[in-house]
Amino acid sequence: MKSRFNFYEIVKVKETIFTSNHGISGLKGAVLGMAEDENHKWGYAVHIYNLDEVWDLPEECLESTGEFTSREEFYDGSYIHVKVNSNIGKGEIED
């Protein structure tokens, strides 16, 4: 089943019991991640602008605004190198 929303799509959080209880109903956010479960239901990692937090929300809690943003709004292209010691399963950041 195809996802209803796309990466970097601006969505609005619908009013549900869950979203009302957590104070996020009506807020806008951007889709930063998505996954389909074994029952073919989609969940989304949504950056909620007003809170500067990412929430994991099911598809039925979201509606499209018809707007999109860009990847660059969230990611600046920087990265780090991590060297993993496979004997102990521990990683260290390399310079």
PyMOL commands that set and color helices and strands:
alter all, ss='L'
color gray80, all
select helices_A, chain A and resi 17-21+59-61+71-73
alter helices_A, ss='H'
color red, helices_A
select strands_A, chain A and resi 9-13+28-36+42-48+53-58+62-68+81-85+90-94
alter strands_A, ss='S'
color yellow, strands_A
deselect
rebuild
show_as cartoon
